[in-house]
Amino acid sequence: MLRITALMENTPSENKALINEHGLSLLVENGRSRLLFDCGSGNHFMYNAHKLGISLDGLDAVVISHSHYDHAAGFRDFTEAGWKAPALYVGKGFFEKKYARENVRYTDLSAGWDETFALSNGFPVMQIEGKKEILPGITVYQGFPRKHKEETIPERFVKETSSGFVADDFSDEIALSIKTERGLVVIVGCSHPGIMNMIDEIRCSSGEEIYAVFGGTHLVEADDKRISSSLEGLRRAGAQVIGMCHCSGLHAEEMARSELGGLASGLSVGDTAIIG
């Protein structure tokens, strides 16, 4: 049985003891392995875990989808609180500084820590390039061909390289798949490379059917045409459960419920998706 628990997400659930804020952190458990996917923006995901009676001991890995603060900054709090895991998995290029640019103003969106910080606190850092099975039945993917031209990245997102500031292509972003008896369950952080680009590549690379998709699809700024196209793409890929949350946007989530009906299953803070 696969359990995906939202330790942090933008929206509140019926459990009003929990803190919700802009960010994402998911605890993934499949009976053999336990891993943390993203760490939110601070320590509140750990507060929520405590309120839910969930221990963060015994993790087999920490996976961070990309280095924007709302997914990665909480790793510093997690580490400084003394929690451990055998390895930290990120995509190649994770440690490049990321910004939102408006004219001459640059807002730092980065994690707030570097590889030295992770290593000095006992976390071996594995920078994934391509595809890697990190635990039995659990695979990380990096590098998503941009086949769907409508899946564009807002121009304000830039990164700082040795050559200066360049458009951020989010080539560092990674996604996770978990094998289940029903098919692959895919977990995404923000889907900056495009949710259809990511799903198509995972489906092609794995050669397996996709049963469910959970996470942020970054459709918050998309128009209705692109949202509908993305929903149809997910349905065409075979997904029978589509759990849009975080940066998907409330409008996209409402469209998912309207267009997909029972296929749509969002996640709010404290919610657990259970797949038998």
N, C-alpha and C positions, 0 to 999 in steps of 0.2 A: 504493500500500500504506500502510495506517495502522498506526503503532506507538504503543502507549501503555505507557510504562515507569514502574513505581512506584519513584521515588527515595526515597520514605518511605511506610511503612505500618506498622501495629501489629505484624504477625506476621513472623517470620523465614522465609526461604526456604532452599533448599539452599546458597545462597551465604553461608557463615558469615563472610565478610570484611566483610559489611555490618552496619550498625547499624539495628535496628528500634526504634521507640518509638511512643507514641500520637500519631498525626498522619498527614497525607496530603500527598503531593506527586507529581504525575504529569507526565512529559514527553510531550507529544503531537506527533507528527511524521507528516505525510501526503505527504511528497515535495515539497510546495510551501512549506509553512509549518512552523515549529517554535514551540511555545509551552509555557510552564510554567503548569500548573494547580495552584494552591496551593503553599505553601512550607513546610509542616510547622511545627514549633514552634521550630526553631533551625537551627544550621548543619549538622546531620548529613545532611540530604538532599544538600548539596553534597559532603560527604565520600563519600557513596555514589556520586554521579555520578563523582567522581574515581576511585574503586575500580573502577567499571564502564567506565572509559575514555570517559566521555561529557563532551563540552565543553558548557558553558552559554553559550558565545559564539554570536552569530548568532540569538538568539531574536527572533521577530517580535512577541511580546507576553507579558505576564504577566497571568494571570487568577486572581483570588482569590475563591473561592465565597462566603465570609462572613468576618466579622472575629474569630471565635473563634481563640484563640492557636494551636491545633493545626493550623490551616490558614494562618494569616496572620503569626504572630510571626517565622517564619523569613525573611520578606521583609526585615526589618531586617538580618539577617546577610548575606543575599544582596546587598543594596545596599552595605553597609559593606565587603564583600569586593571591590567594584568591578565587579560584573556589571551589565550594562545591557540595556534593551529599549526599543523606540520608544514603548511605552505600557503603562500599568497599568489593567486593567479591573476594576471592582468594581461592586456594586449600589448604587442610591440608598439612602442611609442607612447605608452601611458604617461611617462614622466615629463613629456613636453608641456610647457605652460599654456593654459587655455584662457581665452578672454572673450568678452563680449565688447565689440567696438562700436562706438557712436561718434563719428567725426574724429576729434583728437582725444576722446575719453575712452579709456580701456578699463573694464571691470574684470578683475581676476576671478575666474570661475574654477580655479584649480583646487586640488585636494588639500593643499596646505602642508604637505609632507613629501619627502622624496624617498628614493630607494635606500639611501643610507639610513634613514630613520627606521624603515622596516627591518633592514638587516641588523641594525644595532639592537633592535628589540626582539631578535630571535625569529624573525619571519623570513625564511628563504623565499626569494622573489622569482617566480617563473613567468617570463614574458612570452606569451603564446604567439606564435606565428603560424597561421594556417589552422590546423585541426589537431586536437590532442584529447585522448581519453584520460581524464585525471583521476577517476575512480571507476570501479566496475559499473558499466552502463551509463556513466555520466561523462559527457564530452563537451569541451569548450571549442568554439569556432571563432576565428578571426579572419578578416579579409573577405569582403562581400562585393562581388562585381556589381557595378551600377547599371543594371539592365533596364530598370524602370525610370525613364528620364523625368517623369513627373515627381519623383521622390527627390526633391531638391533640399539643400541645406541653407538655412537663412544666412545671408551674407555677413551678418554681424558677428558670427562665430569665427574667430581666428585663433591661431596658435603661434607661439614664439619659437622660432628655430634658430640655428646658427646663422642662417641667411636672413634673419629678420622675421617680420610678421607675414604669415601667409594664411590663405583661407584654410579653415579646419575641415578636412575631409573625413574626420573621425575614423581613420583607418585603424586606430587603436581599439575601437569598440569591439567587445566580444559578446557572445551569447552562449547559452547553456542548453544542452538537451539531455533529457533523462529517459532511458528506455523503460517502458511499461508494457504490460500485456496488451494494452489498447493501442499502443503506438508511441511515438515520441511526444514528450511534453517539452516544449521549448520555453525558456525563460529569457526575456530581454530586459535591458535596463531603460534605454531611451530610444533605441532604434534610429539614431541619427543617420546611419547609412541608408535608411528606408526599410520599413518593416517587410515589404514584399521582396526587396532585394535579399534581405536576411533569410526569410523563410524559404525562398526559392533555392538559395545556396545550400542551406542546411538539408533540405529535402534531397537535392541533387547529390550532395557530398555523402550523405548517410545512406541513400538508397532506401530509406524507410518512410512509412506514412507518418504524417503528423496528426496527433490526436488533439492536442491542446496547445494554446499559446497564452502565456501570462506576462504582464509587464507593461512598460511604457512604450507607446508607439509614436510619440511626438507628432501627433496630429492636432495639437492644440492650436496651431496657426494655419491649419489646412482648410481649404474651402470644401464645400459639400461634395463636389465632384471627386476630389482626391480621396476624401474619407470613404465615400461609397466604393471607389475603385480598390482601396486598401481592404475594405471589408469583404468585397467580392473575391479579392486575391487570396485572402485567408480561407475563405470558404472553399474556393477552388482547390487550394492546397490540401483540402481534406479535414481541416480543423473542425472538430465537433464541439469544442469548448474554446471560447475566446474571452480571456479575462483581461480586458484593457483597463489600465489604471495610470496613476502618476501623471506623466506629461501627455497622456492621450487627449486630455481635455474633456470637460463635462459634456460638451456638445457632441463630440465623437462617441462618447460612451452612450449618450442618449440615442444617437443614430444607430449604434450597434444593437441596442435593445429593440429599437423599432424595426430595423431591417433583418436582424438575425433571430429575434425572438429568443427561444430557449438556448440558442448557441452562446448568447452573451452572458458572461459571468464575471463581473468586476471584482476587485479586491479592495477593501478599505482596511485601515489599521486594525489589527487584531483578528481579521478574518483568516480562516484556513480553508484552502481548497484541498479536498480529499479525493484522490483518484485510486480506485481499487483495481 
